[in-house]
């Protein structure tokens, strides 16, 4: 098993991509921490993993609260003795044209995506250093870490910012064998994306079918959504790759939506 006994914190893991990553890590032997704003939903996922023979715990975590992040990480270290992998996955989506984008929504988007990534990284790095075993920090970026789309100024800004954070963490963590990488998925049909379809249809004045085919999947090579399983496999690659040879990188998983 690629993650045997490694302690893996996954934020936003009560549903969608985060849940699939957590389930995949558990199947590979990881001790998985389901960190989510919704503690009951997180506990349900942890119970599901345990019922399948895995090891998991749930913790309530608002990634924008330094106090909550630090308390949750301390809880994990007390339970499992350390942290080997962090997947900073928690995120939301809010879409508006720039001139109509409420400043409060802009700040909320950056707080969850960027502040959350920073605070969780800051909390786990001392434990990774102290253990002397290295570690893997994985940020959930997007094709929007590389490209832009209309109506998504805050999201695009935040996802671009994760690449900068990743590169800096790679430089500072390198001497301690702490690696940092970014996964950049294309459109994955999670509840987050489902919510966007009618919102974008209304904002762009087109049908929901056209949002899917002419906006979301237009640039793919096959007209297919990226799956949560696709993303989880890349997370497993980054989590289980124990060499500094793979750090500071961003890997696009998008059916060709974006090509480097």
C-alpha angles and dihedrals in degrees: 000000000000096000102032109171093345113143109233125188114198117186121209087021100143092090147001121010094353093055092049091050091050092050091048093049091050092052088053092055101265124147097233127207114203102208114185143144087240104065094185092053090045091052090051091056091046090051090050091053093047091048088055091054099265133122119248145145133191128227132182109238132173099190091205091062114082090196093054094044093051092045092050094048090048088052091052094048090049091051101040106017100245148348125268103168134028122190109191098201107139111121148140136200130230120173128198137136108266095251090053097041109120110230089226090058091047091053092045092053094049092044094055098041103033106021089044092053092047096047095047091046091049090050098050102038096075090054092048090050094046093052091053093215099105122232147216126248115191124190123200104229126160142220078272087070084072106025140028136235130192119266093023105089095136095043093048091047092050095046092049088050092057090065091056091049091048093053092050093048089050091054095046095039097044097088088054094046090249108147128197127195139163128228112210110195126187119225111323116190097238125140086267091060094040088058091052095056098073091035092056092042089057095043094047097038094236136114123273089244089056091050089057099043103029101034112021102033103020095104097044121106094232109021091250132137118237109247131228087241090057090055094044091055091056090048088053090051092053094042095050098041103101101187131089085229088091108049138113090030135131118208120199116215104182115120086258095307086136125018125193 
